[in-house]
Amino acid sequence: MNIWPLRFRDLGRGSLLFADDAGGFFKGTEDFLDRYALNALTDEDQAFLHEGGHTFQRELDLSYLGFAYRWCARQAPRRQLGYVILVPTLRCNLTCSYCQVSRAPEGARGFDWTEDTLDAVLAFIGGLAAPEIKIEFQGGEPLLRLDLLERVRDFCRQRFGKAEFVVCTNLQAVSAEAWDYLAAPDTFISTSLDGDAVTHQRQRTRSTELTNAFFGNLDRAIEQFGSSKVSALPTIDIERPPAVDEIISSFVDRGLRSIYLRPINHQGFARRGRDPDVGLDRWNAWHAAFIEHLIERNFRTGTILEEYYFSQCLKRVLRAGADEHVDLRNPNFFASDYLVIDHDGVLYPTDEARMQSRIGRIDLSVGHVHHGIDTEKVATLNAASCNNFDPDCIHCPYQPFCGSDLVDDISRYGRIDLPKQATWFCRRHTSLFDKVFELLYRRDEATRFSLSRWADLESWPEHLVREHQ
Amino acid sequence: MIPLRFAARSSQPEPFVMRLNAEVRAYELDRTGLRTEFDGDLVEVAGQRLTYASPRGTLVIEGTTAEEVDGDVVLALPGGRAAQRLIRATSPHNTFLITERCDQLCLMCSQPPKHHHADLLPFFEAAALLAPAGMTIGISGGEPLLYKAALLPMMQRVLTHRPDLGFHVLSNAQHIDEDDLDPLVGMRDRVLWGIPLYAADAATHDRIVGKSGAFLQLMETLPIFARAGASIELRTVIMRENAALLARLASFVIMHLPFINRWALMQLESIGFGRQNWDRLFFDHSTEFTPIADALNIAKARNVEAVLFNFPRCTVPQPYRDRAPSTISDWKRRYLGECSGCQERDICGGFFEWYPEDRGFQRLARI
């Protein structure tokens, strides 16, 4: 019998997590590890490993093919380019403390698409092979150029079989025309809601008047369009996080059931004068406590709230194909299925790459809308966008579930060849997956209630996760 | 029940295939130049006696209407006293019974095998070529692959001539080997193989199918289907014999068979051996759904699609109802007294014609 290589990680109290390259995993003991390492597996060990799909007898037998299929399905496929993030203007009517985009003042000139750029953007989008398109308007504040949004939307609706639009707006100043624009069934709102009103004001709006204007607009949007058309994301300053209950009630009171907690990104203004990894341990602990809070609350109320990113990590542990979050997948090829077009027509693989380039740290642009994608540069970036062969990741049982974030490494450390365990990305995700596995092996009803709903299951089945002595 | 056979009078003692065309269809065939030698046009209607004439013979069919059978493909049976409906033009449930022979003897077989075999393949081939556009045709038995030497080439020919058609084959998959890889590859996107697996352990599976070594043989043939990229619908009839082992089977499926297109968990059909052994086999999921819920959730957690076949919707707890599509073929489906006024009747497959109401589900209620 052949055993696919197992990686392992200490879970404490004498137990270890074992996982193979295809993402098959189980909890085992140190005794088992000894038997595995010393090639002294018992018949029970071998039967257990066989049942779990960790072995094969000969090439191309059923177990072999099952493993091969699961391994392949884990590799995020490159899809057609069908998701384009547009920055029609870099101007903004807010000055948030952590602004991630190197914004421009509302009255500045030269930070909007020209007529020429608009034409080129439409030609570029029109030339895509995908049958469906998703457009995300970023900024700056895109509603400052509603006219450009109108023209892009009109074009895409007529060009594609299905088109969907997300306006990432601060909902600060919404004109009557903008409300009309946002009312369309194919158009969605994404905004920032930094927990409670006090934090939101401190980090974003700065004045009571602006804070009230934002909450007024947010509530109107949800009332008018329903909560399914509005997503709100809190950016958390781990030095001064809002109270967990306050965050939760800000969302629940508005009918929002999914909260995506984002630590202040190490980008733009946010990186000035800070140690790149400051607050990481605090963040990990705070986030884990937030998850526990949700579990307790969900069970007590019989309703479900999720932290979006944690649910995403949980799904990635359980199954292949949970690749919809572009920050967490592997390989994470650039400019393959989505792309950013900046206010000046320059193409970037991600929004973060755009920010890094804007502050002059490194040029991560991958072409221009007039000339198309620079495939040579994309290939250079792609060579480092896969964790399968990283000398640190190959020893980590979380590798099949995890991703890689080359842009974040550059942003924090100016290089991509640090030992992975020394990076913010790795330490944050190690902590997240530790939490996922801690919960997976708990047996209390409260945990299982939340886990099942977060994984889109009706209830938590017995025997879903395996243990071996 | 929708009749699959009519009393008939044929001008020929030999069997032959005919497509039945009422006037509009006959005119359309002439207009488009698509008429074949198998096309028979309606020439006389006398009450419920319909007379059709084709180059191959004349056929009088009794007990139906021209509208009901328009576009159907029938086989005038030997002796000329009956006509079998091979293709019902308006139904999605058409199945060719390739043979009644089988090498397994399943506890719940709905169609117990017989030794006698009549080779109707040439008639089936002709009928398939006359099927309405886009149809998926069932192929069943007995065990159809006992005749794979003729069957696989026949399927290939039909699929080549009719790029719009597909087949859904119910087979125990015991008779596939390396040499069949090429034909399997050739038809992989258009043939769905319905293959039964009843347990993750050989003893239980072999006992249910009545053949020792069947499980091990499946472990040899399933990889061949997988290597061909064949589309597979794994089928598990749930009985008292295997209900408690379902979660284990689910774990086996997600690890060793993750490539299947879907996994069908099926309720028992009370006919054939299923009727004889009903009291011993029937597992009433309406009062004990947990093993099924566990299997569904294990599969869903790992991205394997699992669905419930032949599960009346009211017997399924609400959160799982959307996994219970209408699957009982129209010609053997019925609804009970409880069904009248049910809001979900239209999307529910109802019950088998031969469902035993006095020994069936304990919990039935209109939704």
HADDOCK unambig.tbl for C-alpha pairs under 7 A between the chains (distance, minus, plus):
assign (segid A and resid 51 and name CA) (segid B and resid 252 and name CA) 6.73 0.50 0.50
assign (segid A and resid 52 and name CA) (segid B and resid 255 and name CA) 6.46 0.50 0.50
assign (segid A and resid 53 and name CA) (segid B and resid 255 and name CA) 5.36 0.50 0.50
assign (segid A and resid 53 and name CA) (segid B and resid 256 and name CA) 6.29 0.50 0.50
assign (segid A and resid 60 and name CA) (segid B and resid 223 and name CA) 6.94 0.50 0.50
assign (segid A and resid 61 and name CA) (segid B and resid 223 and name CA) 6.02 0.50 0.50
assign (segid A and resid 62 and name CA) (segid B and resid 219 and name CA) 6.37 0.50 0.50
assign (segid A and resid 62 and name CA) (segid B and resid 222 and name CA) 6.94 0.50 0.50
assign (segid A and resid 62 and name CA) (segid B and resid 223 and name CA) 5.10 0.50 0.50
assign (segid A and resid 62 and name CA) (segid B and resid 256 and name CA) 6.28 0.50 0.50
assign (segid A and resid 63 and name CA) (segid B and resid 256 and name CA) 5.30 0.50 0.50
assign (segid A and resid 65 and name CA) (segid B and resid 223 and name CA) 6.96 0.50 0.50
assign (segid A and resid 66 and name CA) (segid B and resid 255 and name CA) 6.09 0.50 0.50
assign (segid A and resid 66 and name CA) (segid B and resid 256 and name CA) 4.43 0.50 0.50
assign (segid A and resid 66 and name CA) (segid B and resid 257 and name CA) 5.61 0.50 0.50
assign (segid A and resid 66 and name CA) (segid B and resid 258 and name CA) 6.02 0.50 0.50
assign (segid A and resid 69 and name CA) (segid B and resid 258 and name CA) 6.95 0.50 0.50
assign (segid A and resid 69 and name CA) (segid B and resid 259 and name CA) 6.56 0.50 0.50
assign (segid A and resid 70 and name CA) (segid B and resid 258 and name CA) 6.84 0.50 0.50
assign (segid A and resid 318 and name CA) (segid B and resid 301 and name CA) 6.11 0.50 0.50
assign (segid A and resid 318 and name CA) (segid B and resid 302 and name CA) 5.81 0.50 0.50
assign (segid A and resid 319 and name CA) (segid B and resid 301 and name CA) 6.52 0.50 0.50
assign (segid A and resid 319 and name CA) (segid B and resid 302 and name CA) 4.61 0.50 0.50
assign (segid A and resid 319 and name CA) (segid B and resid 303 and name CA) 5.98 0.50 0.50
assign (segid A and resid 455 and name CA) (segid B and resid 301 and name CA) 6.86 0.50 0.50
assign (segid A and resid 457 and name CA) (segid B and resid 297 and name CA) 5.92 0.50 0.50
assign (segid A and resid 457 and name CA) (segid B and resid 301 and name CA) 6.81 0.50 0.50
assign (segid A and resid 458 and name CA) (segid B and resid 297 and name CA) 6.89 0.50 0.50
assign (segid A and resid 458 and name CA) (segid B and resid 319 and name CA) 6.66 0.50 0.50
assign (segid A and resid 459 and name CA) (segid B and resid 297 and name CA) 6.92 0.50 0.50
assign (segid A and resid 461 and name CA) (segid B and resid 294 and name CA) 4.60 0.50 0.50
assign (segid A and resid 461 and name CA) (segid B and resid 297 and name CA) 5.96 0.50 0.50
assign (segid A and resid 461 and name CA) (segid B and resid 298 and name CA) 6.18 0.50 0.50
assign (segid A and resid 462 and name CA) (segid B and resid 294 and name CA) 6.61 0.50 0.50
assign (segid A and resid 464 and name CA) (segid B and resid 298 and name CA) 5.85 0.50 0.50
